[in-house]
């Protein structure tokens, strides 16, 4: 399985390091868990509850969720505590 597949592949602007993540890359909940170390059940419940936008690439009663990296980062920021 290709990790971080993109919906479309925009060219990287000159001067942008290759290690910077493309916000259009999509990941499964397990891949997000592996990258972020956030609780797997928290990620999945955020998707099914509508708090974390995702694409359903599955069929019928067997969903296969894909989440854009940029959407994951935006959702993760909503969980931050202790800032004034």
N, C-alpha and C positions, 0 to 999 in steps of 0.2 A: 504494500500500500504506500502511496506517495504521501508523505507528510507535508502539509501546507500547500495542497493543491490550490490553484487560483481559478477564479471564475473567468477572468481574462488576465492576460499578462501584459501590463503596461511596462514601457521601457523605464529603467531606473535613470533619473536625471544624473548628469555628470557631476561628480563630486560627492555623491551619496554613497557611503560605504555599503558593501554587499551584506554586511552583518546586520544592518538595520532591517527590521521586519516590515514586509509589505502588508498594509492594513487590509488588503483585499484577499489575502491568503485565508483559506477556510480549514477548520480543524474539527475533528469529532470530539465529543465530550471527553473520551479517554485521552486523546492527544492534548487537550487543554489541561486535563488533570496532571498529565506527565510533565508538561511545560511549567505550569504555575504552582503545582503542589497544593492547590486549593482542594477542599473536600469534593470528591467525585459526586456525592449525592447532592451537594449544594449546587453544583453546576447543572446537573440534570434537572433538579427541581426548579431552578431559575428558568430553564428552557421551557419545561412543560407548563410553568406558571405564567409564562409570557413576559418575564422580566428580562430575559436574555434573548434577543432576536436570533432566530436560527432558520435555516432551510431544512425542509424535510425531504431528503433524497430517497426515502424508503418507499415501501408499498403497503397499502392497506393497514393492517394491524401491526406491522413491524416497522416502526419509524427508524430512520437513519439520519440523525441530526448533524448538520454542518453549521459551524459558527464562524463568522468573519472575525479575524484577529482584532480589528478595530472595534467591533461591537463588544467583544469580550473585555477589552481594556476599558472601554467606557462603562460597562456594567460593573467591573471590578472596582472602579473608582467610587461607585455609589455605596460600596461596603466600607469605605475608609472611615475610621472613627478617630476622635482626638484632635481634630483640627479646628482652629478658631479663626 
